[in-house]
Amino acid sequence: MAKKKNTLGRSLLATLQELNGLIDATDDEDELEELMEQRTELLSHLGKLVDESLDRTTQEYKDATARLDEASVSLKKAIKGLGSVAGAIAAVTSAIEAVTQLV
Amino acid sequence: MLREEMGLGVRWRAAAAGGLLALALQACGLTPAQKAATCTFGQATVELAGLAQREFIDSRDDVIRMNAARLRLKDPAFHGQELDVPFTLERVEPRVAAMQALGRFGQLLTTLSTSSEEGELRAAADAFVASASAASGVTLSEQARTGITSAMEFAGSFFVEKARKEAVVEVVTSMEPTLLQIMDLLDTSFDPEGDEWTLGYDVTVAAVEGLGDPDAKAEAQLGKQRASEAGAHILAALARMRDATRNLRYVLQSDGVTSDEILAFVAEVEQARSIVDILRSAQD
């Protein structure tokens, strides 16, 4: 099996997919509203990334990709009830901040 | 009388020598195996280009359908945008044009290996040069353009088979950088882990999945299955094409070389077409 490339676009997509899962699993209206706002932000960044060739060797690129991967882990934990939704929202916010520096 | 007979003899010998020379030069032309390899490679190239071109267009249609569903379901992340984002015409047209150029290249090779009719050859070469020039993502050097055009002048040649071989070699050699460029475009576009074409498709699917509508989600996932399978088969055929391109060069250099890689390319393209046809009918 081919090794997965750790690109910003693919990391963003993975975060979006996990976020979709948490939206399905969350009942709290305030948290749901925050998650939907984050979904809009992630989609907006993803829309700009398609076909864009960013320099993958910069520290900013690596940091943003790493923060997205951390956010995905937090979202997964929250879906399984092993972490808080608030913690996942904070991790996604941090990842979006890093992505905003690049896109 | 004697002088006349002697003159006749000289003319006869000259004609015989000319005939032998012509036969020798014809023998320097493409062997039946080389002709078959060139023709088969050309046909498979046409087929692959058509398959990829249709996949680009089908994916764009899918994205438009998915975005229409997002609009209907009042997706807060989708407002004020065109229905075809991220597969706008600016993204689709260069890819479709590149596939048209690739198809014309395949057609040119097929025509070159089978026809000696000047008008037909000229039309095939002109069609290829025009499509390659119109494709914004494809670079055809002036040297290649001139080489391909002048190579078509063999049809009127007395030593047509020798000149045909030179024309095929000229086209294959001069097209190599352009062909590599088109193959790279296909590779990056259909890379399932890349940030190019497939990312655009996957993002739209994920956007629909997040809306919680089971019908829209199921339709998006069916499209995704087709697009992923089609992409994987196009990539497999493309890998075979890279080997077949090298194989064709060797086959043209020596008639002792077998065209195994070209045949593998043909088989892969045929398989890709059958599977994609089945998936398309399932989606329809």
Interface residues (C-beta under 8 A of the other chain):
Chain A: A2 K4 K5 T7 L8 G9 R10 L13 L16 Q17 L19 N20 I23 D24 M36 R39 T40 L43 S44 L46 G47 L49 V50 D51 E52 S53
Chain B: P76 A77 F78 V85 P86 R91 E193 G194 D195 E196 W197 L199 G200 D202 V203 A206 A207 E209 G210 G212
